[in-house]
Amino acid sequence: MNITTIKEKISEILTAILEHTNFELHDELTAKDVDGWDSLSHMMIITKIEEEFGIRFKLRDLNKLKNMGSLITLIQSKL
């Protein structure tokens, strides 16, 4: 799966869970940059990403994430 498709799916997930599109999806994006992205919505986002892509994250993988770019790289490595 290419990066564009991954980003599109992530954007759809963020929009559905956060209920707004007041963000620009780019590699340096972090939760603190997006209104409403708190710890609860974070877990909902991660769970939905796992479901959407048919993958499972390990806790140590999630702890290493720094931004959207590292999440996309992680997803690619699991596909």
MMTF fields as JSON, N, C-alpha, C and O atoms, coordinates in Angstrom:
{
  "mmtfVersion": "1.0.0",
  "mmtfProducer": "UNKNOWN",
  "numBonds": 315,
  "numAtoms": 316,
  "numGroups": 79,
  "numChains": 1,
  "numModels": 1,
  "chainsPerModel": [1],
  "groupsPerChain": [79],
  "chainIdList": ["A"],
  "bondAtomList": [4, 2, 8, 6, 12, 10, 16, 14, 20, 18, 24, 22, 28, 26, 32, 30, 36, 34, 40, 38, 44, 42, 48, 46, 52, 50, 56, 54, 60, 58, 64, 62, 68, 66, 72, 70, 76, 74, 80, 78, 84, 82, 88, 86, 92, 90, 96, 94, 100, 98, 104, 102, 108, 106, 112, 110, 116, 114, 120, 118, 124, 122, 128, 126, 132, 130, 136, 134, 140, 138, 144, 142, 148, 146, 152, 150, 156, 154, 160, 158, 164, 162, 168, 166, 172, 170, 176, 174, 180, 178, 184, 182, 188, 186, 192, 190, 196, 194, 200, 198, 204, 202, 208, 206, 212, 210, 216, 214, 220, 218, 224, 222, 228, 226, 232, 230, 236, 234, 240, 238, 244, 242, 248, 246, 252, 250, 256, 254, 260, 258, 264, 262, 268, 266, 272, 270, 276, 274, 280, 278, 284, 282, 288, 286, 292, 290, 296, 294, 300, 298, 304, 302, 308, 306, 312, 310],
  "bondOrderList": [1, 1, 1, 1, 1, 1, 1, 1, 1, 1, 1, 1, 1, 1, 1, 1, 1, 1, 1, 1, 1, 1, 1, 1, 1, 1, 1, 1, 1, 1, 1, 1, 1, 1, 1, 1, 1, 1, 1, 1, 1, 1, 1, 1, 1, 1, 1, 1, 1, 1, 1, 1, 1, 1, 1, 1, 1, 1, 1, 1, 1, 1, 1, 1, 1, 1, 1, 1, 1, 1, 1, 1, 1, 1, 1, 1, 1, 1],
  "groupList": [{"groupName": "MET", "atomNameList": ["N", "CA", "C", "O"], "elementList": ["N", "C", "C", "O"], "formalChargeList": [0, 0, 0, 0], "bondAtomList": [1, 0, 2, 1, 3, 2], "bondOrderList": [1, 1, 2], "singleLetterCode": "M", "chemCompType": "L-PEPTIDE LINKING"}, {"groupName": "ASN", "atomNameList": ["N", "CA", "C", "O"], "elementList": ["N", "C", "C", "O"], "formalChargeList": [0, 0, 0, 0], "bondAtomList": [1, 0, 2, 1, 3, 2], "bondOrderList": [1, 1, 2], "singleLetterCode": "N", "chemCompType": "L-PEPTIDE LINKING"}, {"groupName": "ILE", "atomNameList": ["N", "CA", "C", "O"], "elementList": ["N", "C", "C", "O"], "formalChargeList": [0, 0, 0, 0], "bondAtomList": [1, 0, 2, 1, 3, 2], "bondOrderList": [1, 1, 2], "singleLetterCode": "I", "chemCompType": "L-PEPTIDE LINKING"}, {"groupName": "THR", "atomNameList": ["N", "CA", "C", "O"], "elementList": ["N", "C", "C", "O"], "formalChargeList": [0, 0, 0, 0], "bondAtomList": [1, 0, 2, 1, 3, 2], "bondOrderList": [1, 1, 2], "singleLetterCode": "T", "chemCompType": "L-PEPTIDE LINKING"}, {"groupName": "LYS", "atomNameList": ["N", "CA", "C", "O"], "elementList": ["N", "C", "C", "O"], "formalChargeList": [0, 0, 0, 0], "bondAtomList": [1, 0, 2, 1, 3, 2], "bondOrderList": [1, 1, 2], "singleLetterCode": "K", "chemCompType": "L-PEPTIDE LINKING"}, {"groupName": "GLU", "atomNameList": ["N", "CA", "C", "O"], "elementList": ["N", "C", "C", "O"], "formalChargeList": [0, 0, 0, 0], "bondAtomList": [1, 0, 2, 1, 3, 2], "bondOrderList": [1, 1, 2], "singleLetterCode": "E", "chemCompType": "L-PEPTIDE LINKING"}, {"groupName": "SER", "atomNameList": ["N", "CA", "C", "O"], "elementList": ["N", "C", "C", "O"], "formalChargeList": [0, 0, 0, 0], "bondAtomList": [1, 0, 2, 1, 3, 2], "bondOrderList": [1, 1, 2], "singleLetterCode": "S", "chemCompType": "L-PEPTIDE LINKING"}, {"groupName": "LEU", "atomNameList": ["N", "CA", "C", "O"], "elementList": ["N", "C", "C", "O"], "formalChargeList": [0, 0, 0, 0], "bondAtomList": [1, 0, 2, 1, 3, 2], "bondOrderList": [1, 1, 2], "singleLetterCode": "L", "chemCompType": "L-PEPTIDE LINKING"}, {"groupName": "ALA", "atomNameList": ["N", "CA", "C", "O"], "elementList": ["N", "C", "C", "O"], "formalChargeList": [0, 0, 0, 0], "bondAtomList": [1, 0, 2, 1, 3, 2], "bondOrderList": [1, 1, 2], "singleLetterCode": "A", "chemCompType": "L-PEPTIDE LINKING"}, {"groupName": "HIS", "atomNameList": ["N", "CA", "C", "O"], "elementList": ["N", "C", "C", "O"], "formalChargeList": [0, 0, 0, 0], "bondAtomList": [1, 0, 2, 1, 3, 2], "bondOrderList": [1, 1, 2], "singleLetterCode": "H", "chemCompType": "L-PEPTIDE LINKING"}, {"groupName": "PHE", "atomNameList": ["N", "CA", "C", "O"], "elementList": ["N", "C", "C", "O"], "formalChargeList": [0, 0, 0, 0], "bondAtomList": [1, 0, 2, 1, 3, 2], "bondOrderList": [1, 1, 2], "singleLetterCode": "F", "chemCompType": "L-PEPTIDE LINKING"}, {"groupName": "ASP", "atomNameList": ["N", "CA", "C", "O"], "elementList": ["N", "C", "C", "O"], "formalChargeList": [0, 0, 0, 0], "bondAtomList": [1, 0, 2, 1, 3, 2], "bondOrderList": [1, 1, 2], "singleLetterCode": "D", "chemCompType": "L-PEPTIDE LINKING"}, {"groupName": "VAL", "atomNameList": ["N", "CA", "C", "O"], "elementList": ["N", "C", "C", "O"], "formalChargeList": [0, 0, 0, 0], "bondAtomList": [1, 0, 2, 1, 3, 2], "bondOrderList": [1, 1, 2], "singleLetterCode": "V", "chemCompType": "L-PEPTIDE LINKING"}, {"groupName": "GLY", "atomNameList": ["N", "CA", "C", "O"], "elementList": ["N", "C", "C", "O"], "formalChargeList": [0, 0, 0, 0], "bondAtomList": [1, 0, 2, 1, 3, 2], "bondOrderList": [1, 1, 2], "singleLetterCode": "G", "chemCompType": "PEPTIDE LINKING"}, {"groupName": "TRP", "atomNameList": ["N", "CA", "C", "O"], "elementList": ["N", "C", "C", "O"], "formalChargeList": [0, 0, 0, 0], "bondAtomList": [1, 0, 2, 1, 3, 2], "bondOrderList": [1, 1, 2], "singleLetterCode": "W", "chemCompType": "L-PEPTIDE LINKING"}, {"groupName": "ARG", "atomNameList": ["N", "CA", "C", "O"], "elementList": ["N", "C", "C", "O"], "formalChargeList": [0, 0, 0, 0], "bondAtomList": [1, 0, 2, 1, 3, 2], "bondOrderList": [1, 1, 2], "singleLetterCode": "R", "chemCompType": "L-PEPTIDE LINKING"}, {"groupName": "GLN", "atomNameList": ["N", "CA", "C", "O"], "elementList": ["N", "C", "C", "O"], "formalChargeList": [0, 0, 0, 0], "bondAtomList": [1, 0, 2, 1, 3, 2], "bondOrderList": [1, 1, 2], "singleLetterCode": "Q", "chemCompType": "L-PEPTIDE LINKING"}],
  "groupTypeList": [0, 1, 2, 3, 3, 2, 4, 5, 4, 2, 6, 5, 2, 7, 3, 8, 2, 7, 5, 9, 3, 1, 10, 5, 7, 9, 11, 5, 7, 3, 8, 4, 11, 12, 11, 13, 14, 11, 6, 7, 6, 9, 0, 0, 2, 2, 3, 4, 2, 5, 5, 5, 10, 13, 2, 15, 10, 4, 7, 15, 11, 7, 1, 4, 7, 4, 1, 0, 13, 6, 7, 2, 3, 7, 2, 16, 6, 4, 7],
  "groupIdList": [1, 2, 3, 4, 5, 6, 7, 8, 9, 10, 11, 12, 13, 14, 15, 16, 17, 18, 19, 20, 21, 22, 23, 24, 25, 26, 27, 28, 29, 30, 31, 32, 33, 34, 35, 36, 37, 38, 39, 40, 41, 42, 43, 44, 45, 46, 47, 48, 49, 50, 51, 52, 53, 54, 55, 56, 57, 58, 59, 60, 61, 62, 63, 64, 65, 66, 67, 68, 69, 70, 71, 72, 73, 74, 75, 76, 77, 78, 79],
  "secStructList": [7, 7, 2, 2, 2, 2, 2, 2, 2, 2, 2, 2, 2, 2, 2, 2, 2, 2, 1, 7, 7, 7, 7, 7, 7, 7, 6, 6, 7, 7, 4, 4, 4, 1, 6, 6, 7, 7, 2, 2, 2, 2, 2, 2, 2, 2, 2, 2, 2, 2, 2, 2, 2, 6, 7, 7, 7, 7, 2, 2, 2, 2, 2, 2, 7, 7, 1, 2, 2, 2, 2, 2, 2, 2, 2, 2, 2, 2, 7],
  "xCoordList": [0.853, 0.0, 0.9, 1.888, 0.543, 1.404, 1.086, 0.041, 1.999, 1.899, 0.657, 0.016, 0.317, -0.854, -2.122, -2.953, -2.272, -3.444, -3.476, -4.531, -2.326, -2.238, -2.65, -3.434, -2.13, -2.463, -3.946, -4.556, -4.529, -5.958, -6.796, -7.744, -6.434, -7.179, -7.015, -7.979, -5.799, -5.566, -6.363, -6.964, -6.369, -7.123, -8.611, -9.26, -9.15, -10.559, -10.829, -11.853, -9.919, -10.061, -10.031, -10.877, -9.066, -8.969, -10.228, -10.755, -10.702, -11.908, -13.116, -13.909, -13.26, -14.402, -14.361, -15.39, -13.202, -13.099, -13.103, -13.768, -12.367, -12.259, -13.419, -13.633, -14.165, -15.344, -15.033, -15.841, -13.882, -13.531, -12.368, -11.715, -12.126, -11.019, -10.063, -9.427, -9.963, -9.106, -7.655, -7.037, -7.132, -5.741, -5.244, -6.026, -3.941, -3.306, -2.403, -1.473, -2.68, -1.918, -0.552, -0.454, 0.5, 1.873, 2.753, 2.33, 3.959, 4.84, 5.16, 5.366, 5.206, 5.569, 4.372, 4.547, 3.17, 1.958, 2.001, 2.35, 1.64, 1.535, 0.158, -0.561, -0.196, -1.506, -1.705, -2.813, -0.664, -0.813, -1.129, -1.554, -0.922, -1.21, -2.677, -3.097, -3.461, -4.832, -5.825, -5.717, -6.786, -7.826, -8.6, -9.025, -8.778, -9.577, -8.841, -9.423, -7.565, -6.803, -6.186, -5.071, -6.938, -6.475, -6.174, -6.178, -5.915, -5.522, -6.617, -6.321, -7.864, -8.966, -9.129, -9.234, -9.149, -9.285, -8.056, -8.164, -6.901, -5.687, -5.864, -5.529, -6.389, -6.594, -7.648, -7.531, -8.658, -9.683, -9.08, -9.41, -8.202, -7.539, -6.653, -6.701, -5.849, -4.954, -5.755, -5.401, -6.83, -7.669, -8.283, -8.306, -8.778, -9.396, -8.356, -8.657, -7.145, -6.068, -5.759, -5.597, -5.676, -5.423, -6.516, -6.224, -7.76, -8.881, -8.834, -8.981, -8.633, -8.662, -7.579, -7.82, -6.385, -5.261, -5.046, -4.185, -5.817, -5.675, -4.334, -3.724, -3.879, -2.582, -2.763, -3.821, -1.741, -1.731, -0.42, 0.652, -0.52, 0.666, 1.073, 0.226, 2.365, 2.88, 3.084, 3.343, 2.966, 3.111, 4.457, 4.528, 5.51, 6.833, 6.903, 7.608, 6.164, 6.114, 5.426, 5.896, 4.309, 3.554, 4.348, 4.259, 5.12, 5.917, 7.031, 7.521, 7.432, 8.502, 7.997, 8.789, 6.687, 6.135, 6.402, 6.214, 6.841, 7.14, 6.17, 5.87, 5.682, 4.813, 4.104, 4.25, 3.348, 2.59, 3.502, 3.162, 4.64, 5.596, 6.047, 6.143, 6.324, 6.76, 5.603, 5.826, 4.366, 3.2, 3.03, 2.776, 3.167, 3.032, 4.109, 3.826, 5.329, 6.419, 6.117, 6.367, 5.584, 5.216, 4.129, 4.211, 3.117, 2.037, 2.607, 2.282, 3.446, 4.061, 4.838, 4.805, 5.527, 6.337, 5.461, 5.902, 4.216, 3.309, 2.497, 1.938, 2.435, 1.636, 2.393, 1.86],
  "yCoordList": [-1.175, 0.0, 1.24, 1.306, 2.207, 3.383, 4.418, 4.364, 5.34, 6.341, 7.213, 7.568, 7.557, 8.401, 7.724, 8.363, 6.449, 5.697, 5.611, 5.769, 5.361, 5.294, 6.631, 6.666, 7.73, 9.061, 9.369, 9.954, 8.977, 9.206, 8.475, 9.034, 7.214, 6.431, 7.011, 7.076, 7.432, 8.042, 9.332, 9.591, 10.129, 11.386, 11.123, 11.833, 10.114, 9.749, 9.326, 9.694, 8.562, 8.1, 9.29, 9.396, 10.178, 11.359, 12.21, 12.664, 12.423, 13.227, 12.588, 13.282, 11.275, 10.576, 10.627, 10.857, 10.418, 10.361, 11.754, 11.981, 12.684, 14.028, 14.925, 15.984, 14.498, 15.209, 16.611, 17.525, 16.779, 18.031, 17.782, 16.739, 18.752, 18.663, 19.836, 20.278, 20.335, 21.487, 21.058, 21.415, 20.296, 19.857, 19.596, 19.338, 19.67, 19.322, 18.129, 18.217, 17.027, 15.802, 15.908, 15.952, 15.948, 15.98, 15.196, 14.869, 14.901, 14.012, 14.524, 13.72, 15.814, 16.381, 16.576, 17.023, 16.253, 16.429, 15.568, 14.388, 16.175, 15.437, 15.703, 16.6, 14.923, 15.06, 16.466, 16.999, 17.059, 18.392, 19.47, 20.568, 19.161, 20.12, 20.111, 20.964, 19.15, 18.961, 19.116, 18.434, 20.013, 20.22, 18.929, 18.256, 18.595, 17.437, 16.121, 15.098, 16.114, 14.864, 14.695, 15.147, 14.034, 13.786, 12.297, 11.552, 11.863, 10.471, 9.485, 8.413, 9.825, 8.925, 8.833, 7.735, 9.964, 9.928, 9.275, 8.661, 9.402, 8.758, 7.244, 6.606, 6.679, 5.231, 4.808, 3.747, 5.627, 5.332, 5.369, 4.54, 6.329, 6.455, 5.247, 4.667, 4.866, 3.716, 2.44, 1.647, 2.243, 1.055, 1.019, -0.029, 2.157, 2.225, 2.0, 1.368, 2.507, 2.273, 0.784, 0.233, 0.135, -1.31, -2.058, -2.953, -1.692, -2.338, -2.069, -2.988, -0.826, -0.419, -1.113, -1.537, -1.223, -1.798, -3.283, -3.914, -3.845, -5.261, -5.588, -6.614, -4.693, -4.867, -4.74, -4.321, -5.099, -4.928, -4.256, -4.657, -3.235, -2.548, -3.142, -3.548, -3.189, -3.565, -2.272, -1.218, -2.36, -1.184, -0.511, 0.718, -1.278, -0.675, 0.091, 1.095, -0.388, 0.344, 1.694, 2.717, 1.683, 2.915, 3.918, 5.125, 3.423, 4.31, 5.013, 6.056, 4.448, 5.036, 6.108, 6.855, 6.178, 7.134, 8.569, 8.929, 9.375, 10.776, 11.716, 12.805, 11.281, 12.131, 11.278, 10.055, 11.909, 11.199, 10.443, 9.345, 11.011, 10.335, 8.999, 8.014, 8.959, 7.697, 6.695, 5.488, 7.189, 6.299, 5.681, 4.483, 6.486, 5.983, 4.942, 3.914, 5.205, 4.245, 2.939, 1.86, 3.029, 1.839, 1.043, -0.181, 1.739, 1.054, 0.333, -0.83, 1.008, 0.382, -0.877, -1.862, -0.85, -2.007, -3.189, -4.337, -2.909, -3.972, -4.559, -5.649, -3.837, -4.314, -5.313, -5.808],
  "zCoordList": [0.0, 0.0, 0.0, 0.732, -0.826, -0.93, 0.156, 0.804, 0.328, 1.39, 1.231, 2.221, 0.003, -0.231, 0.274, 0.919, -0.011, 0.446, 1.968, 2.581, 2.571, 4.033, 4.639, 5.588, 4.1, 4.62, 4.464, 5.358, 3.331, 3.118, 4.163, 4.714, 4.431, 5.419, 6.823, 7.586, 7.163, 8.474, 8.604, 9.646, 7.563, 7.583, 7.801, 8.569, 7.136, 7.319, 8.766, 9.341, 9.345, 10.728, 11.685, 12.573, 11.506, 12.372, 12.278, 13.293, 11.069, 10.868, 11.547, 12.184, 11.416, 12.012, 13.536, 14.171, 14.125, 15.585, 16.207, 17.218, 15.608, 16.175, 15.763, 16.353, 14.751, 14.256, 13.74, 13.901, 13.13, 12.449, 11.498, 11.548, 10.641, 9.686, 9.869, 8.912, 11.089, 11.38, 11.607, 12.61, 10.67, 10.742, 9.326, 8.411, 9.167, 7.897, 8.177, 8.98, 7.518, 7.761, 7.093, 5.866, 7.906, 7.405, 8.373, 9.481, 7.955, 8.731, 10.129, 11.038, 10.322, 11.624, 12.555, 13.688, 12.101, 12.905, 14.17, 14.12, 15.299, 16.563, 17.168, 16.728, 18.171, 18.815, 19.384, 19.336, 19.911, 20.519, 19.49, 19.85, 18.195, 17.129, 16.697, 15.916, 17.2, 16.714, 17.863, 18.882, 17.693, 18.704, 18.957, 18.018, 20.221, 20.598, 20.615, 20.979, 20.229, 20.223, 21.606, 21.87, 22.482, 23.843, 24.007, 23.027, 25.231, 25.454, 25.071, 24.542, 25.326, 24.978, 23.463, 22.916, 22.793, 21.335, 20.697, 19.635, 21.329, 20.82, 20.767, 19.769, 21.843, 21.875, 20.85, 20.238, 20.668, 19.657, 18.254, 17.407, 18.018, 16.714, 16.449, 15.364, 17.426, 17.264, 17.01, 16.138, 17.767, 17.597, 16.201, 15.555, 15.74, 14.411, 13.315, 12.303, 13.501, 12.522, 12.45, 11.361, 13.6, 13.612, 12.848, 12.055, 13.088, 12.398, 10.895, 10.089, 10.53, 9.119, 8.297, 7.167, 8.876, 8.142, 8.437, 7.825, 9.366, 9.7, 10.332, 10.031, 11.219, 11.878, 13.387, 13.857, 14.136, 15.589, 15.966, 15.513, 16.795, 17.293, 18.627, 19.422, 18.864, 20.181, 20.968, 20.388, 22.282, 23.129, 22.908, 22.872, 22.762, 22.558, 21.24, 21.139, 20.219, 18.943, 19.131, 18.633, 19.854, 20.081, 20.913, 20.687, 21.869, 22.714, 21.943, 22.373, 20.81, 20.0, 19.03, 18.456, 18.853, 17.889, 18.322, 19.484, 17.372, 17.654, 16.933, 17.421, 15.761, 14.953, 13.905, 13.896, 13.035, 12.014, 11.058, 10.617, 10.739, 9.853, 10.417, 9.684, 11.72, 12.321, 12.396, 12.316, 12.549, 12.53, 11.142, 11.021, 10.111, 8.742, 8.439, 7.824, 8.865, 8.685, 9.411, 8.874, 10.623, 11.39, 10.682, 10.583, 10.193, 9.466, 8.248, 8.006, 7.489, 6.311, 6.674, 5.936, 7.794, 8.198, 8.609, 8.559, 9.018, 9.449, 8.292, 8.412, 7.176, 6.04, 5.188, 4.195]
}
